[in-house]
Each structure stands twice: as structure tokens, then as C-alpha cells.
Amino acid sequence: MRKALMITASVAVVCLAAFTSGCDKLKSRDQLNQGVASFKNAKYGDAVEHFKQAIALDPTNPNAQLYLATAYMSQWIPGADSPENNDMANRATDGFAKVLQQDPNNTTALASLASLAYNEAGSLPPDKKLDKLDEAAKWYKKLIEADPKNKEAYYSLGVIAWAKWYPADMTARANLHMRPEDPGPIKDKKVKEDLKTQYSAIIEDGMQNLNKSLEIDKEYDDAMAYMNLLIREKADLADTPDDYKQQIEVADSWVQKALDTKKLKQSRQPTSQGITAENAK
């Protein structure tokens, strides 16, 4: 009899724990829903508190940590250097890292960490900026591993390549007293060779990534625009004026492709009469 009572008591404890756990999960879900509603209304402070409660009630909630990190990121202002703003960036970074601990291939967390690093780079001095761009590139490459068809990740790697190369190119031209409108290539042979050694691989890698983004989306006009920029600045490393001129012509062709593609997309947009501009001709 005594043994039976002990078993019954044990079963009751297990049932109570399961019931409590189930209640906490329901409460967590409710807090998550309230947080999402606050987030959509741009009440990020309220959203953060709801998401924190959701996590406390159910640490296994798959979305609460992701939403919490996103709420912190939404309050961060790129370029604003203050303890409070930097804290928001750090909280967002830590939050997305926690998401990846549970789900290493979470594409939202990977893309967000890449975006955070890239935007943080914009306001940093040159040496620290390059480190942040490398960090952003690392996350974009992880994003591609998780989602090989992510055109934005390939495009962003192309943009990062340009962001590394362009300041070096402009600095070299300025030091050689070449005005922005002066045609290339760079006049000083040693300067040009040093730049080739340091940046040729970066430029080529950037162009390859832009090409991959265009393989995924043949009408990706932003990728076309950056292909133009990379080729245009790469022309400064040309060996002869004729080679420089040929590369500029290739860059110009990418500008035209981007413009034509934008026009094509616009022609498909519905007009106020409910028909496309293309059909209205």
C-alpha cells in the first residue's frame, strides 16, 4: 500500500511538472505574440520586454531569441557613437550568436550579423574598417554555405571587395596628383604594381561573386551597377592606356545593362489603370 502511494505521488509530481511546463510554453507563446505586435508598431522597448519574458518562460522557444536580437538591432543607429547605441549593437550581436548556438544555419541570424558588421565598418577608421569588413565577409560566406542561392550574400561580397579597393585607388591617384576626372591608368609603375599585388585578388573575387549573384538573378541591376564600379576602378591597374580604355568601355556596358534592366522592371509595374506600361504601348 505504501509503495502504491509513493508511485501515485511520483506520477502526480510528473504530471504537475508536465502541466506547468505546458502552461509556461503557452505563456511564452503569448508573450512572443505580444512582442511581435509591439515590434510591428515600432515599440521596440516594449517588444524587448515581451521577448525576454518569452525566453524566461520557455528557453527552447525557437523564435523568441531571434526576435529579441532583431529588436535590439532595430534600435541601433549606424554611425552613432554613444555607449547606449554601442550597447544595442553588442546586445544584438550576442543575441544572434545565441540563435546560432541552437541553429548554426539560421539564415536570418547569419544575414543580420553580416549586416551589423558591414554597417559598423562605415564609421570606423581605415585600419579597423578593414577588420570589420572582413568580419562581414565571414558572415556572408557562412550565409552562402547555409543558403547557396542567396543572391544578396554574393552581391554583398562584391560590394565589400569594392569598399576595400576604392579608397586605396583614390588615395593613390590623389598622391600622384591625378584628378578624379583624369583618365588612368595610374602613372607611377611601382605604385601600380604594389596595388596589383595587394588588391588584384580582392577585385577578381568581388567580380566572381557579383557574377554568381547574376547567375541566380539575371536581372539583378544592383549587381550590374557594382560590376561597373569594380571594373571601372580596376582599369587604373591596366598596363597601357588602350587596355584602360577597353576596360572603361566594358564598365560602361554594365551601366547600360543596369539602366536597361531597371527600365524593363518598371515596364512590368502596373499602372493606375491596372495594366502594365509595356502593354499600354
Residue pairs with C-beta under 8 A, 6 or more apart in sequence:
24 57
24 58
25 57
25 58
25 61
27 57
27 58
28 53
28 54
28 55
28 57
28 58
28 61
28 64
29 54
29 58
29 61
31 50
31 51
31 53
31 54
31 57
31 64
32 50
32 51
32 54
32 61
32 63
32 64
32 67
34 50
35 46
35 47
35 48
35 49
35 50
35 51
35 54
35 64
35 67
35 68
35 71
36 47
36 67
38 44
38 46
38 47
38 50
39 47
39 67
39 70
39 71
39 74
42 74
44 71
44 74
44 75
45 75
47 67
47 71
48 68
48 71
48 72
51 64
51 65
51 67
51 68
51 71
52 68
54 61
54 64
55 61
55 64
55 65
55 68
58 64
62 102
62 103
65 95
65 98
65 99
65 102
66 95
66 96
66 99
66 106
66 108
66 109
68 95
69 91
69 92
69 94
69 95
69 96
69 98
69 99
69 109
69 112
70 92
70 95
70 108
70 112
72 88
72 89
72 91
72 92
72 95
73 88
73 89
73 92
73 96
73 112
73 116
75 88
76 85
76 88
76 89
76 92
76 116
77 85
78 119
78 120
78 122
78 123
79 122
79 123
81 123
89 116
89 120
92 112
92 116
93 113
93 116
96 109
96 112
96 113
96 116
97 109
97 113
99 106
99 108
99 109
100 106
100 109
100 110
103 109
104 146
105 145
105 146
106 146
107 143
107 146
107 147
107 150
110 139
110 142
110 143
110 146
111 139
111 143
111 150
111 152
111 153
113 139
114 136
114 139
114 140
114 143
114 153
114 156
115 136
117 132
117 133
117 135
117 136
117 139
118 132
118 133
118 136
118 156
118 160
120 132
121 129
121 132
121 133
121 136
121 163
122 129
124 132
126 167
130 164
133 160
133 163
133 164
136 156
136 160
137 157
137 160
140 153
140 156
140 157
140 160
141 153
141 157
143 150
143 153
144 150
144 153
144 154
147 153
149 216
150 216
151 213
151 216
151 217
151 220
151 223
152 213
154 209
154 210
154 212
154 213
154 216
154 223
155 209
155 210
155 213
155 220
155 222
155 223
155 226
157 205
157 206
157 209
158 206
158 207
158 209
158 210
158 213
158 223
158 226
158 227
158 230
159 206
159 226
160 206
161 202
161 203
161 205
161 206
161 207
161 209
161 230
162 206
162 226
162 229
162 230
162 233
164 199
164 202
165 199
165 202
165 203
165 206
165 230
165 233
165 234
166 229
166 233
168 195
168 198
168 199
169 195
169 199
169 233
169 236
170 180
172 186
172 191
172 192
172 195
172 236
173 180
173 182
173 184
173 186
173 236
175 191
176 186
176 187
176 188
176 191
178 184
178 186
178 187
183 241
183 244
183 245
183 248
184 235
184 236
184 238
184 244
185 192
185 235
185 236
185 237
185 238
185 239
185 240
185 241
185 243
185 244
186 192
186 195
186 236
186 237
192 236
192 237
195 236
195 237
196 237
199 237
200 237
203 230
203 233
203 234
206 226
206 230
207 227
207 230
207 231
210 223
210 226
210 227
210 230
211 227
213 220
213 223
214 220
214 223
214 224
214 227
217 223
219 261
219 264
219 265
221 257
221 258
221 261
221 262
221 265
222 258
224 254
224 255
224 257
224 258
224 261
225 254
225 255
225 258
227 254
228 251
228 252
228 254
228 255
228 258
229 251
231 247
231 250
231 251
231 254
232 247
232 248
232 251
234 247
235 243
235 244
235 247
235 248
235 251
236 244
238 244
238 247
266 277
267 276
267 277
267 278
268 276
268 277
268 278
269 276
269 277
270 276
271 277
271 280
273 280
